[in-house]
Amino acid sequence: MRIDLTAPWKSRDLLLLWVLACGVMACGGYRMEGPGSPPDPLDDGWAVSSLQAEGMNPERLAELERKLKAGDYPAPDSLLIARNGKLVYERYWNGFSRDKPHDLRSATKSITSMLTGIALERKLLPGVDTSVLPLLGRYAPVKNADERKERLTLRHLLQMRTGLSCNDWQEDSPGKEERMYDSRDWVKFILDLPMAEEPGQSSAYCTGGVVVLGALVEDAAGVPFPEFSRHHLFEPLGITRFEWQEADGGRTDTGGHLHLRPRDFARLGQVMLDGGRWRGEQLVPEAWVKESTTGGHPLGDSKYGYLWWSNTFGIAGTPVDAYFARGNGGQYLFVFPSLNLVAVFTGSFYNEPESSLALELCGRFVLTSALGM
């Protein structure tokens, strides 16, 4: 699969559009804030540099700013770029600013994957091929008993290959996330669903499966999921402002709606790019980073690993491999290993075609800049 950027973005809406969550359009008028390049040096762990110093063409980002101001593209809420481990570009639009946490929507799922890898490394969970139901005994007996359900594993939850009747992209799916949100206990709702097929047989996007995954980590750790994330990931990264949404049934919404500031979102991408390390400290197992972001199965317009997407951008005939987190409204965390590059977009284009606009902007402006075009 490849993201081809040879056509204007508006003509590719149907190809790129994947709307994953619900919400309302909340976008203010054009207003640009932020230092641009180089970003301001802060006591937040980020080294800063300029586009030129890190081998990027500044004209491409200047061109993007001109086009946004002219209305050629609707403005995202933020764009941040890190190269060679240094933050080199930082801009905000639509009234957003550096200190305002942003709703990451389904990009949250990729962070849940990182925390699952940490739990497995610490032997809190027995392994990705462990059956799910015995670990969640408090929900027994589950409805729609089925031998296939007994074979549901952590790996299936991570890969969106549960076999459950759960597909957020199908309006009539019994497990569609809006139906889960209306239930009194999200985890029980998902576990009670009927099976549609054997686990691992095919892929279907199911937010509820990631909520179940969060419950597994929470029970194994013996602390609420937000506390686990603070102690094992956010605090070592120096991330002090974060907010997880509660899930009905006393759990955490690990499938969406984590709020982070864009500079903090970007450092999670840097951790992934650096094999799970931040400033020399191994936070996420290196093997987990690789396993989460390579291979994978087709899902929508890309491939899906362990709650991370992957695809290849085609830039003037040059293929550039990427893996990324993404969420409804335009939340993207791109990692480009061959370019030693991380790019973050946030947006408020909820349930709109522009939700996928970051793919266009990243290819036409960020990657061309990194390739010296």
C-alpha positions as CSV (number, residue, x, y, z in Angstrom):
1,M,0.0,0.0,0.0
2,R,1.2,3.5,-0.7
3,I,-0.1,7.0,-0.1
4,D,0.2,8.7,-3.5
5,L,0.4,12.5,-3.4
6,T,0.2,13.2,-7.1
7,A,-3.4,14.5,-7.0
8,P,-4.9,17.5,-5.1
9,W,-6.1,16.5,-1.7
10,K,-9.8,17.3,-2.4
11,S,-9.9,14.8,-5.2
12,R,-8.7,12.1,-2.9
13,D,-11.2,12.6,-0.1
14,L,-12.9,9.3,-0.7
15,L,-9.6,7.4,-0.9
16,L,-8.1,8.8,2.2
17,L,-11.2,9.3,4.3
18,W,-11.6,7.1,7.3
19,V,-13.8,8.5,10.0
20,L,-13.3,6.6,13.3
21,A,-15.0,8.5,16.1
22,C,-17.9,10.8,16.8
23,G,-17.7,14.5,17.5
24,V,-18.7,17.9,16.2
25,M,-16.8,20.4,14.0
26,A,-15.0,22.8,16.3
27,C,-12.6,25.0,14.2
28,G,-12.0,28.6,14.8
29,G,-10.8,31.1,12.1
30,Y,-7.2,31.2,10.9
31,R,-4.8,32.5,13.4
32,M,-1.2,31.4,13.6
33,E,0.8,31.3,16.7
34,G,4.1,29.8,17.8
35,P,7.8,30.3,17.1
36,G,8.1,28.4,13.9
37,S,11.7,27.4,13.5
38,P,13.7,27.1,15.7
39,P,11.2,26.4,18.5
40,D,11.6,28.0,21.9
41,P,14.0,26.1,24.2
42,L,12.0,25.0,27.3
43,D,12.9,22.9,30.3
44,D,10.8,20.0,28.9
45,G,13.5,17.6,27.7
46,W,13.4,18.7,24.1
47,A,16.6,19.9,22.5
48,V,15.8,22.5,19.8
49,S,17.3,23.3,16.5
50,S,16.4,24.9,13.2
51,L,15.2,23.4,9.9
52,Q,18.3,24.4,8.1
53,A,20.7,23.0,10.8
54,E,19.0,19.6,10.5
55,G,19.1,19.5,6.7
56,M,15.5,20.5,6.0
57,N,14.4,23.0,3.4
58,P,12.7,25.9,5.3
59,E,11.0,27.2,2.1
60,R,8.6,24.2,2.0
61,L,7.2,25.1,5.5
62,A,7.1,28.8,4.6
63,E,5.1,27.8,1.5
64,L,2.7,25.8,3.7
65,E,2.2,28.8,5.9
66,R,1.4,31.0,2.9
67,K,-1.1,28.5,1.5
68,L,-2.8,28.2,4.9
69,K,-3.1,31.9,5.2
70,A,-4.5,32.2,1.7
71,G,-7.1,29.6,2.4
72,D,-5.7,27.0,0.0
73,Y,-6.0,24.5,2.8
74,P,-7.9,24.6,6.1
75,A,-5.5,25.1,8.9
76,P,-4.7,22.2,11.4
77,D,-4.6,23.1,15.1
78,S,-0.9,22.4,15.3
79,L,2.2,21.1,13.4
80,L,5.4,20.1,15.2
81,I,8.4,18.5,13.6
82,A,11.4,16.8,15.2
83,R,14.5,15.7,13.3
84,N,17.7,14.0,14.6
85,G,16.1,14.1,18.1
86,K,15.6,17.8,18.1
87,L,12.5,19.9,17.8
88,V,12.8,22.0,14.7
89,Y,9.4,23.5,14.0
90,E,6.4,24.4,16.1
91,R,3.2,26.2,15.0
92,Y,-0.4,26.5,16.2
93,W,-3.6,27.7,14.6
94,N,-7.3,28.3,15.3
95,G,-6.7,29.6,18.8
96,F,-4.7,26.6,20.0
97,S,-1.4,27.1,21.8
98,R,1.5,25.2,23.2
99,D,0.0,24.8,26.7
100,K,-3.4,23.6,25.6
101,P,-3.8,19.8,25.7
102,H,-5.5,18.3,22.6
103,D,-8.0,15.5,22.4
104,L,-6.1,12.8,20.5
105,R,-9.1,10.6,19.8
106,S,-8.1,7.2,18.4
107,A,-4.4,8.1,18.3
108,T,-4.7,7.2,22.0
109,K,-4.8,3.5,20.9
110,S,-1.1,3.6,19.9
111,I,-0.1,4.9,23.3
112,T,-2.2,2.1,24.9
113,S,0.0,-0.3,22.8
114,M,3.2,1.3,24.2
115,L,1.9,0.7,27.7
116,T,0.8,-2.8,27.0
117,G,4.4,-3.5,25.8
118,I,5.6,-2.2,29.1
119,A,3.2,-4.4,31.1
120,L,4.4,-7.5,29.2
121,E,8.0,-6.6,29.6
122,R,7.5,-6.4,33.4
123,K,5.8,-9.8,33.4
124,L,2.5,-8.3,34.6
125,L,0.8,-10.1,31.7
126,P,1.8,-13.6,30.7
127,G,2.1,-13.0,26.9
128,V,0.3,-11.8,23.8
129,D,-1.0,-15.3,23.0
130,T,-2.7,-15.6,26.4
131,S,-6.5,-16.1,26.4
132,V,-8.4,-13.0,27.5
133,L,-11.4,-14.4,29.3
134,P,-9.6,-16.2,32.1
135,L,-7.8,-12.9,32.9
136,L,-11.2,-11.1,33.3
137,G,-13.0,-13.5,35.5
138,R,-15.1,-10.8,37.2
139,Y,-17.2,-10.6,34.0
140,A,-18.0,-14.4,33.9
141,P,-20.2,-15.8,32.7
142,V,-20.2,-13.8,29.5
143,K,-23.2,-13.8,27.1
144,N,-23.1,-15.5,23.7
145,A,-20.9,-18.3,24.9
146,D,-18.8,-19.6,22.0
147,E,-15.7,-21.8,21.8
148,R,-14.2,-19.2,19.5
149,K,-14.5,-16.6,22.2
150,E,-12.4,-18.7,24.4
151,R,-9.6,-18.4,21.9
152,L,-9.6,-14.6,21.9
153,T,-6.1,-13.4,22.9
154,L,-4.2,-10.2,23.7
155,R,-2.7,-10.4,20.2
156,H,-6.1,-10.3,18.6
157,L,-7.0,-7.2,20.6
158,L,-3.8,-5.5,19.6
159,Q,-4.3,-6.4,15.9
160,M,-8.0,-5.6,15.6
161,R,-8.6,-9.2,14.7
162,T,-10.9,-10.3,17.5
163,G,-13.6,-12.1,15.5
164,L,-16.2,-10.3,17.6
165,S,-19.3,-8.7,16.0
166,C,-17.6,-5.3,16.4
167,N,-16.8,-3.0,13.6
168,D,-16.9,0.7,14.1
169,W,-17.0,1.3,10.4
170,Q,-20.3,-0.5,9.9
171,E,-23.5,1.2,11.1
172,D,-25.3,-2.0,11.9
173,S,-22.5,-3.7,13.8
174,P,-23.6,-4.8,17.3
175,G,-20.3,-3.7,18.8
176,K,-20.0,-0.3,17.1
177,E,-18.5,2.1,19.5
178,E,-21.5,4.4,19.8
179,R,-23.5,1.4,21.2
180,M,-20.7,0.7,23.6
181,Y,-20.7,4.3,24.8
182,D,-24.5,3.9,25.6
183,S,-23.9,0.8,27.8
184,R,-23.3,0.9,31.5
185,D,-20.2,-1.2,31.5
186,W,-18.0,-0.9,28.3
187,V,-15.8,-4.0,29.0
188,K,-18.8,-6.2,29.7
189,F,-20.6,-4.9,26.7
190,I,-17.7,-6.0,24.4
191,L,-17.1,-9.4,26.1
192,D,-20.8,-10.2,25.8
193,L,-20.9,-9.6,22.0
194,P,-21.6,-12.6,19.7
195,M,-18.7,-13.9,17.6
196,A,-18.8,-13.2,13.9
197,E,-15.8,-15.4,13.0
198,E,-12.7,-17.1,14.4
199,P,-10.3,-14.7,16.1
200,G,-7.4,-13.8,13.8
201,Q,-9.4,-14.6,10.6
202,S,-9.8,-11.0,9.4
203,S,-9.4,-7.4,10.6
204,A,-12.2,-5.1,11.8
205,Y,-11.8,-1.8,13.5
206,C,-13.1,-2.2,17.0
207,T,-12.5,0.5,19.6
208,G,-14.1,-1.6,22.3
209,G,-11.4,-4.2,22.0
210,V,-8.8,-1.6,23.0
211,V,-10.9,-0.7,26.1
212,V,-10.8,-4.4,27.0
213,L,-7.0,-4.4,26.5
214,G,-6.7,-1.4,28.9
215,A,-8.7,-3.3,31.5
216,L,-6.3,-6.3,31.2
217,V,-3.3,-4.0,31.8
218,E,-5.1,-2.3,34.7
219,D,-6.0,-5.6,36.5
220,A,-2.5,-7.0,35.9
221,A,-0.8,-3.8,37.3
222,G,-3.2,-3.5,40.3
223,V,-3.5,0.2,39.8
224,P,-5.8,2.4,37.6
225,F,-4.6,2.7,34.0
226,P,-3.9,6.5,34.3
227,E,-1.6,5.8,37.3
228,F,0.2,3.0,35.4
229,S,0.7,5.4,32.5
230,R,2.0,8.1,34.8
231,H,4.5,6.0,36.6
232,H,5.9,3.9,33.7
233,L,5.7,6.3,30.7
234,F,4.6,9.9,31.3
235,E,6.6,10.7,34.4
236,P,9.9,9.3,33.0
237,L,9.3,11.5,29.9
238,G,8.6,14.6,32.0
239,I,5.0,14.7,30.9
240,T,3.0,16.2,33.8
241,R,-0.2,17.2,32.0
242,F,-2.4,14.4,30.7
243,E,-6.0,13.3,31.1
244,W,-7.6,10.0,30.3
245,Q,-11.3,9.8,29.9
246,E,-13.3,7.5,32.2
247,A,-15.1,4.5,30.7
248,D,-18.4,3.4,32.2
249,G,-18.0,0.4,34.4
250,G,-15.2,1.9,36.4
251,R,-12.6,1.6,33.7
252,T,-10.5,3.9,31.5
253,D,-11.2,4.8,27.9
254,T,-7.9,3.4,26.5
255,G,-9.4,3.5,23.0
256,G,-9.6,7.3,22.7
257,H,-9.8,10.8,24.1
258,L,-6.5,11.0,25.9
259,H,-5.6,14.7,26.1
260,L,-1.9,15.7,25.7
261,R,0.0,18.8,24.7
262,P,1.4,18.6,21.2
263,R,5.0,18.8,22.4
264,D,4.3,15.8,24.7
265,F,2.6,13.9,21.9
266,A,5.7,14.5,19.8
267,R,8.1,13.1,22.4
268,L,6.1,9.8,22.3
269,G,6.9,9.6,18.6
270,Q,10.6,10.3,19.4
271,V,10.5,7.4,21.9
272,M,9.3,5.1,19.2
273,L,11.8,6.4,16.7
274,D,14.6,5.8,19.2
275,G,13.6,2.2,19.8
276,G,11.7,2.9,23.0
277,R,14.3,5.2,24.6
278,W,14.2,8.7,25.9
279,R,17.4,10.5,26.8
280,G,19.1,7.1,27.1
281,E,16.5,5.5,29.3
282,Q,14.7,2.4,27.9
283,L,11.0,3.0,28.6
284,V,9.3,0.8,26.0
285,P,10.9,-2.5,25.1
286,E,12.8,-2.2,21.8
287,A,11.5,-5.5,20.5
288,W,7.9,-4.3,21.2
289,V,8.5,-1.1,19.2
290,K,9.6,-3.2,16.2
291,E,6.9,-5.8,16.6
292,S,4.2,-3.1,16.9
293,T,5.2,-1.2,13.8
294,T,6.4,-3.7,11.2
295,G,4.4,-6.3,9.2
296,G,0.7,-6.0,10.1
297,H,-2.4,-6.8,8.3
298,P,-4.4,-4.7,5.8
299,L,-7.0,-2.5,7.5
300,G,-8.7,0.4,5.6
301,D,-6.1,2.3,3.6
302,S,-3.0,1.0,5.4
303,K,-1.6,-1.9,7.4
304,Y,-2.1,-2.3,11.1
305,G,0.4,-3.7,13.6
306,Y,-0.1,-3.6,17.3
307,L,-2.4,-0.5,17.3
308,W,0.0,1.3,15.0
309,W,-0.7,2.0,11.3
310,S,2.0,1.8,8.6
311,N,2.2,2.9,5.0
312,T,4.5,4.3,2.4
313,F,4.4,7.8,1.1
314,G,5.3,8.4,-2.5
315,I,7.2,11.7,-2.8
316,A,8.2,12.6,-6.4
317,G,9.0,8.9,-7.1
318,T,10.8,8.4,-3.7
319,P,9.2,5.9,-1.4
320,V,9.3,6.9,2.3
321,D,8.1,4.3,4.8
322,A,6.1,5.5,7.9
323,Y,4.3,4.2,10.9
324,F,1.8,6.4,12.7
325,A,-0.9,7.0,15.2
326,R,-4.0,8.7,14.0
327,G,-7.4,9.8,15.3
328,N,-10.6,11.4,14.1
329,G,-10.4,15.1,13.5
330,G,-6.8,15.2,12.2
331,Q,-4.7,13.8,15.0
332,Y,-1.5,12.3,13.6
333,L,1.8,11.2,15.0
334,F,4.1,10.3,12.1
335,V,7.4,8.4,12.5
336,F,9.7,8.2,9.4
337,P,12.7,6.1,10.5
338,S,14.7,6.5,7.2
339,L,14.6,10.3,7.6
340,N,15.1,10.3,11.4
341,L,11.9,12.4,11.5
342,V,8.8,12.8,13.7
343,A,5.8,15.0,12.8
344,V,2.7,15.8,14.8
345,F,-0.5,17.2,13.5
346,T,-3.6,18.0,15.6
347,G,-6.9,19.1,14.3
348,S,-10.6,19.7,14.9
349,F,-12.0,18.4,11.7
350,Y,-14.2,15.8,13.5
351,N,-16.2,13.6,11.1
352,E,-15.2,15.8,8.2
353,P,-13.2,14.9,5.0
354,E,-10.4,17.2,6.2
355,S,-9.8,14.7,9.0
356,S,-7.3,13.1,6.6
357,L,-5.7,16.3,5.4
358,A,-2.6,15.8,7.5
359,L,-1.6,13.0,5.1
360,E,-1.5,15.6,2.3
361,L,0.2,18.3,4.3
362,C,2.8,16.0,5.6
363,G,3.7,14.6,2.2
364,R,3.7,17.8,0.2
365,F,5.4,20.0,2.7
366,V,7.1,18.2,5.6
367,L,8.6,15.3,3.7
368,T,9.6,17.4,0.7
369,S,11.4,19.7,3.2
370,A,13.1,16.7,4.8
371,L,14.2,15.4,1.4
372,G,15.6,18.8,0.5
373,M,13.1,19.4,-2.4
